[in-house]
Amino acid sequence: MCKGLAALPHTCLERAKEIKTKLGTLLQKPDSAIDLIIPYPEKPEKPAKVQKPSPEEAWLWRNSLEKLLQNPYGLASFRTFLQSEFSEENIEFWIACEDYKKIKVPAKMAEKAKKIYEEFIQSEAPKEVNIDHFTKSVTMKNLVEPSVSTFDLAQKRIFMLMEKDSLPRFVRSNIYQELVK
């Protein structure tokens, strides 16, 4: 018998993450009934059709998640990498927060804030991100009167998590290694 999560084989953890993602998808309204009947493997998105960076530019990303995310090709490559590891909820949350900050109409801001909360923050959300209780509490209080900074603390926590955990794995990945050749 396994004692704790650390004792589980890596493939079991990946499978559990995949099942969590699929369940989250099922909880959302399907486009059609056929989606429930005929399951199909989801393919990771290919990087957007933007200019591939020079190896020198890509090399700078290894020490700066901010520079990586500012580059459209870098963002798409990083997202593809996270999807291949079944851990794309963090980057999706970060992107949703960036899009949210661009909203100017208060009613639309409140609507988008609710969607972000339901998809990423609330307990058992389809793509729940891993934030501490304090951050979740502050974010929930900010939802009472949504503003451009409603998700700032949560977004910063997720950025730090990606910077400390995901970026080093990305730098070791084949996706990144091909960019710096």
TIKOL-249660 format. One record per residue (C-alpha): residue number from 1; residue in three letters; x, y negated, z negated. Coordinates in nm, 4 decimals. Example, Ala and Ser with C-alpha at 12.3 -4.5 7.8 and 13.67 -1.06 7.14 Angstrom:
BEGIN
ATOM   nr  rest         X         Y         Z
ATOM    1   ala    1.2300    0.4500   -0.7800
ATOM    2   ser    1.3670    0.1060   -0.7140
end
This chain:
BEGIN
ATOM   nr  rest         X         Y         Z
ATOM    1   met    0.0000    0.0000    0.0000
ATOM    2   cys    0.1183   -0.3542    0.0778
ATOM    3   lys    0.1707   -0.5835   -0.2169
ATOM    4   gly    0.0939   -0.9358   -0.1043
ATOM    5   leu    0.1113   -1.1088    0.2322
ATOM    6   ala    0.4906   -1.0961    0.2540
ATOM    7   ala    0.4805   -0.7157    0.2708
ATOM    8   leu    0.2567   -0.7096    0.5800
ATOM    9   pro    0.4273   -0.6506    0.9125
ATOM   10   his    0.4578   -0.9651    1.1239
ATOM   11   thr    0.2265   -0.8194    1.3905
ATOM   12   cys   -0.0503   -0.7694    1.1330
ATOM   13   leu   -0.0306   -1.1367    1.0386
ATOM   14   glu   -0.0431   -1.2377    1.4041
ATOM   15   arg   -0.3472   -1.0154    1.4595
ATOM   16   ala   -0.5209   -1.1619    1.1537
ATOM   17   lys   -0.4580   -1.5139    1.2864
ATOM   18   glu   -0.5976   -1.4119    1.6272
ATOM   19   ile   -0.9106   -1.2644    1.4657
ATOM   20   lys   -0.9601   -1.5843    1.2599
ATOM   21   thr   -0.9383   -1.7920    1.5774
ATOM   22   lys   -1.1825   -1.5661    1.7645
ATOM   23   leu   -1.4312   -1.5767    1.4750
ATOM   24   gly   -1.4072   -1.9550    1.4713
ATOM   25   thr   -1.4829   -1.9568    1.8427
ATOM   26   leu   -1.7854   -1.7296    1.7941
ATOM   27   leu   -1.9238   -1.9617    1.5275
ATOM   28   gln   -1.9326   -2.2403    1.7837
ATOM   29   lys   -2.2135   -2.2526    2.0380
ATOM   30   pro   -2.1193   -2.0329    2.3374
ATOM   31   asp   -2.1386   -2.1770    2.6892
ATOM   32   ser   -2.3489   -1.8789    2.7898
ATOM   33   ala   -2.4646   -1.5466    2.6519
ATOM   34   ile   -2.2173   -1.3676    2.8789
ATOM   35   asp   -1.9326   -1.5085    2.6675
ATOM   36   leu   -2.0598   -1.3033    2.3745
ATOM   37   ile   -2.1044   -0.9854    2.5776
ATOM   38   ile   -1.7823   -0.9756    2.7793
ATOM   39   pro   -1.4810   -1.0758    2.5715
ATOM   40   tyr   -1.1731   -1.1853    2.7597
ATOM   41   pro   -0.8258   -1.2713    2.6399
ATOM   42   glu   -0.7631   -1.6416    2.6237
ATOM   43   lys   -0.4616   -1.7502    2.8255
ATOM   44   pro   -0.2416   -2.0236    2.6826
ATOM   45   glu   -0.2626   -2.3479    2.8752
ATOM   46   lys    0.0260   -2.4235    3.1051
ATOM   47   pro    0.2074   -2.7515    3.0505
ATOM   48   ala    0.0323   -3.0446    3.2149
ATOM   49   lys    0.1406   -3.1418    3.5662
ATOM   50   val    0.3781   -3.4124    3.4566
ATOM   51   gln    0.7445   -3.4768    3.5231
ATOM   52   lys    0.9662   -3.2114    3.3692
ATOM   53   pro    1.2191   -3.3788    3.1401
ATOM   54   ser    1.5909   -3.3648    3.1987
ATOM   55   pro    1.7778   -3.1153    2.9792
ATOM   56   glu    1.9306   -3.4145    2.7968
ATOM   57   glu    1.5893   -3.5582    2.7155
ATOM   58   ala    1.4561   -3.2209    2.6026
ATOM   59   trp    1.7674   -3.1770    2.3870
ATOM   60   leu    1.6640   -3.4854    2.1847
ATOM   61   trp    1.3394   -3.3124    2.0839
ATOM   62   arg    1.5211   -3.0591    1.8650
ATOM   63   asn    1.5645   -3.3273    1.5973
ATOM   64   ser    1.2529   -3.5372    1.6531
ATOM   65   leu    0.8985   -3.4057    1.6563
ATOM   66   glu    0.7877   -3.7649    1.7183
ATOM   67   lys    0.9857   -3.7835    2.0455
ATOM   68   leu    0.8573   -3.4403    2.1462
ATOM   69   leu    0.4939   -3.5409    2.0918
ATOM   70   gln    0.5376   -3.8746    2.2731
ATOM   71   asn    0.6448   -3.6952    2.5904
ATOM   72   pro    0.3456   -3.5475    2.7806
ATOM   73   tyr    0.5496   -3.2503    2.9039
ATOM   74   gly    0.6944   -3.1972    2.5571
ATOM   75   leu    0.3500   -3.2094    2.3958
ATOM   76   ala    0.2105   -2.9610    2.6485
ATOM   77   ser    0.5098   -2.7281    2.6049
ATOM   78   phe    0.4842   -2.7434    2.2250
ATOM   79   arg    0.1105   -2.6749    2.2412
ATOM   80   thr    0.1665   -2.3757    2.4712
ATOM   81   phe    0.4264   -2.2428    2.2291
ATOM   82   leu    0.1907   -2.2773    1.9310
ATOM   83   gln   -0.0887   -2.1068    2.1247
ATOM   84   ser    0.1436   -1.8146    2.1964
ATOM   85   glu    0.1912   -1.7818    1.8197
ATOM   86   phe   -0.1814   -1.8212    1.7425
ATOM   87   ser   -0.1088   -2.1341    1.5383
ATOM   88   glu   -0.2377   -2.4139    1.7572
ATOM   89   glu   -0.4829   -2.5590    1.5041
ATOM   90   asn   -0.2219   -2.8022    1.3684
ATOM   91   ile   -0.1391   -2.9611    1.7029
ATOM   92   glu   -0.5069   -2.9668    1.7997
ATOM   93   phe   -0.5864   -3.1491    1.4746
ATOM   94   trp   -0.3003   -3.3941    1.5329
ATOM   95   ile   -0.4250   -3.4651    1.8890
ATOM   96   ala   -0.7855   -3.5049    1.7650
ATOM   97   cys   -0.6624   -3.7616    1.5106
ATOM   98   glu   -0.4709   -3.9523    1.7790
ATOM   99   asp   -0.7833   -3.9589    2.0001
ATOM  100   tyr   -0.9948   -4.0628    1.7008
ATOM  101   lys   -0.7742   -4.3686    1.6388
ATOM  102   lys   -0.8577   -4.4979    1.9882
ATOM  103   ile   -1.2331   -4.5170    1.9164
ATOM  104   lys   -1.3591   -4.8726    1.8648
ATOM  105   val   -1.7379   -4.8258    1.8245
ATOM  106   pro   -1.8271   -4.7531    1.4573
ATOM  107   ala   -2.1122   -4.5129    1.5431
ATOM  108   lys   -1.8886   -4.3106    1.7748
ATOM  109   met   -1.6129   -4.3181    1.5136
ATOM  110   ala   -1.8481   -4.1719    1.2508
ATOM  111   glu   -1.9653   -3.9017    1.4920
ATOM  112   lys   -1.6083   -3.8040    1.5883
ATOM  113   ala   -1.4964   -3.8101    1.2226
ATOM  114   lys   -1.7731   -3.5637    1.1357
ATOM  115   lys   -1.6689   -3.3334    1.4222
ATOM  116   ile   -1.3038   -3.3408    1.3168
ATOM  117   tyr   -1.4004   -3.2678    0.9568
ATOM  118   glu   -1.6233   -2.9745    1.0557
ATOM  119   glu   -1.3698   -2.8273    1.2978
ATOM  120   phe   -1.0468   -2.8706    1.0981
ATOM  121   ile   -1.0943   -2.9831    0.7357
ATOM  122   gln   -1.3943   -2.8242    0.5685
ATOM  123   ser   -1.3508   -2.4866    0.3989
ATOM  124   glu   -1.3874   -2.1993    0.6442
ATOM  125   ala   -1.3745   -2.4409    0.9406
ATOM  126   pro   -1.3226   -2.2662    1.2779
ATOM  127   lys   -0.9727   -2.4180    1.3087
ATOM  128   glu   -0.9050   -2.5021    0.9448
ATOM  129   val   -0.5694   -2.6689    0.8874
ATOM  130   asn   -0.3673   -2.6007    0.5758
ATOM  131   ile   -0.3828   -2.9107    0.3570
ATOM  132   asp   -0.3720   -2.9420   -0.0194
ATOM  133   his   -0.6739   -3.0194   -0.2371
ATOM  134   phe   -0.5675   -3.3809   -0.2989
ATOM  135   thr   -0.5368   -3.4532    0.0752
ATOM  136   lys   -0.8707   -3.2873    0.1452
ATOM  137   ser   -1.0332   -3.4908   -0.1333
ATOM  138   val   -0.8915   -3.8222   -0.0049
ATOM  139   thr   -1.0033   -3.7381    0.3482
ATOM  140   met   -1.3556   -3.6536    0.2312
ATOM  141   lys   -1.3775   -3.9874    0.0453
ATOM  142   asn   -1.2605   -4.1667    0.3605
ATOM  143   leu   -1.5480   -4.0096    0.5547
ATOM  144   val   -1.8002   -4.2159    0.3580
ATOM  145   glu   -1.6907   -4.5213    0.5566
ATOM  146   pro   -1.4927   -4.3965    0.8571
ATOM  147   ser   -1.2110   -4.6201    0.9764
ATOM  148   val   -0.9048   -4.5849    1.1974
ATOM  149   ser   -0.7129   -4.4571    0.8930
ATOM  150   thr   -0.9685   -4.1938    0.7807
ATOM  151   phe   -0.7422   -3.8990    0.8651
ATOM  152   asp   -0.4024   -4.0661    0.8155
ATOM  153   leu   -0.2973   -3.8716    0.5052
ATOM  154   ala   -0.4095   -3.5357    0.6459
ATOM  155   gln   -0.2459   -3.6096    0.9806
ATOM  156   lys    0.0820   -3.7002    0.8071
ATOM  157   arg    0.0741   -3.3768    0.6063
ATOM  158   ile    0.0163   -3.1699    0.9201
ATOM  159   phe    0.2897   -3.3604    1.1050
ATOM  160   met    0.5340   -3.2810    0.8222
ATOM  161   leu    0.4292   -2.9148    0.8307
ATOM  162   met    0.4871   -2.8956    1.2068
ATOM  163   glu    0.8184   -3.0788    1.1704
ATOM  164   lys    0.9493   -2.8440    0.9014
ATOM  165   asp    0.8017   -2.5155    1.0263
ATOM  166   ser    0.6860   -2.5242    1.3885
ATOM  167   leu    0.9572   -2.7422    1.5443
ATOM  168   pro    1.2481   -2.5171    1.4369
ATOM  169   arg    1.0643   -2.2124    1.5769
ATOM  170   phe    0.9897   -2.4017    1.8997
ATOM  171   val    1.3579   -2.4949    1.9384
ATOM  172   arg    1.4480   -2.1241    1.9171
ATOM  173   ser    1.1765   -2.0250    2.1678
ATOM  174   asn    1.2301   -1.9301    2.5326
ATOM  175   ile    1.0025   -2.2184    2.6349
ATOM  176   tyr    1.2411   -2.4734    2.4844
ATOM  177   gln    1.5587   -2.2890    2.5805
ATOM  178   glu    1.4512   -2.3028    2.9464
ATOM  179   leu    1.4043   -2.6814    2.9201
ATOM  180   val    1.7546   -2.7485    2.7901
ATOM  181   lys    1.9346   -2.5327    3.0492
end
